[in-house]
Amino acid sequence: MKPSAPQIRKVLTISCFMVCGMVILMSLYGTLAHFGFGDNFFRHYFSILGLNFICALPLQLLVAGPLTRFLFSRMFPVRTTAPGV
């Protein structure tokens, strides 16, 4: 992605990739912790993967991401000059 791309495009791209990575790894962890590596491992893993993706992506895009950006913009405002200048 180009640095000149719109901010919303950068935010959505980062959020989608972050959700994909987290869902893949955490679904693997949850499947191994709950069911172990048995005969039905892949069936359990892909069903959990689908459910986690359906839940995580809208939650990240609609709730967690905007709330975090709002709170961080209030806690850490962007300064136009360097401190101490």
C-alpha positions as CSV (number, residue, x, y, z in Angstrom):
1,M,0.0,0.0,0.0
2,K,1.3,3.4,-0.9
3,P,1.9,5.9,1.9
4,S,-0.4,8.4,0.1
5,A,-3.3,6.0,0.3
6,P,-6.4,7.3,2.2
7,Q,-6.3,6.8,6.0
8,I,-9.4,4.7,6.1
9,R,-8.0,2.2,3.5
10,K,-4.9,1.8,5.7
11,V,-7.0,1.3,8.8
12,L,-9.2,-1.3,7.2
13,T,-6.3,-3.2,5.6
14,I,-4.4,-3.4,8.9
15,S,-7.5,-4.4,10.8
16,C,-8.5,-7.2,8.3
17,F,-5.0,-8.7,8.2
18,M,-4.7,-8.5,12.0
19,V,-8.1,-10.3,12.4
20,C,-7.1,-13.0,9.9
21,G,-3.8,-13.7,11.7
22,M,-5.4,-13.7,15.2
23,V,-8.3,-15.9,14.1
24,I,-6.1,-18.5,12.5
25,L,-3.7,-18.8,15.4
26,M,-6.2,-18.5,18.2
27,S,-8.6,-21.0,16.6
28,L,-5.7,-23.5,16.3
29,Y,-4.8,-22.9,20.0
30,G,-8.5,-23.3,21.1
31,T,-9.0,-26.4,19.0
32,L,-5.8,-28.0,20.5
33,A,-6.7,-27.0,24.0
34,H,-10.3,-28.2,23.9
35,F,-10.2,-31.2,21.5
36,G,-6.6,-32.1,21.2
37,F,-5.0,-33.5,18.0
38,G,-7.3,-36.4,17.3
39,D,-9.3,-37.9,14.4
40,N,-11.7,-35.0,14.0
41,F,-9.1,-32.2,14.5
42,F,-9.5,-30.6,11.1
43,R,-13.3,-30.7,11.2
44,H,-13.3,-29.0,14.6
45,Y,-10.6,-26.5,13.6
46,F,-12.4,-25.4,10.4
47,S,-15.7,-25.0,12.1
48,I,-14.2,-23.0,15.0
49,L,-12.2,-21.0,12.4
50,G,-15.3,-20.0,10.6
51,L,-17.2,-19.1,13.7
52,N,-14.4,-17.0,15.1
53,F,-13.9,-15.2,11.8
54,I,-17.6,-14.4,11.6
55,C,-17.5,-13.0,15.1
56,A,-14.1,-11.3,15.2
57,L,-14.1,-9.3,11.9
58,P,-17.3,-7.3,12.5
59,L,-16.4,-6.8,16.2
60,Q,-13.0,-5.4,15.2
61,L,-14.3,-3.2,12.4
62,L,-17.4,-1.8,14.2
63,V,-16.6,-1.8,17.9
64,A,-13.0,-2.4,19.1
65,G,-11.1,-0.6,16.3
66,P,-13.1,2.7,16.4
67,L,-13.2,2.7,20.2
68,T,-9.5,2.1,20.5
69,R,-8.7,4.8,17.9
70,F,-11.0,7.3,19.8
71,L,-9.5,6.5,23.2
72,F,-5.9,6.7,21.9
73,S,-6.5,10.0,20.1
74,R,-7.8,11.4,23.4
75,M,-5.0,10.0,25.5
76,F,-2.1,10.7,23.0
77,P,-3.0,13.8,20.9
78,V,-0.9,14.5,17.9
79,R,1.4,17.4,18.5
80,T,2.3,19.8,15.7
81,T,5.5,21.0,17.3
82,A,8.2,19.0,19.1
83,P,8.1,19.1,22.9
84,G,10.4,21.7,24.5
85,V,10.5,23.9,21.4
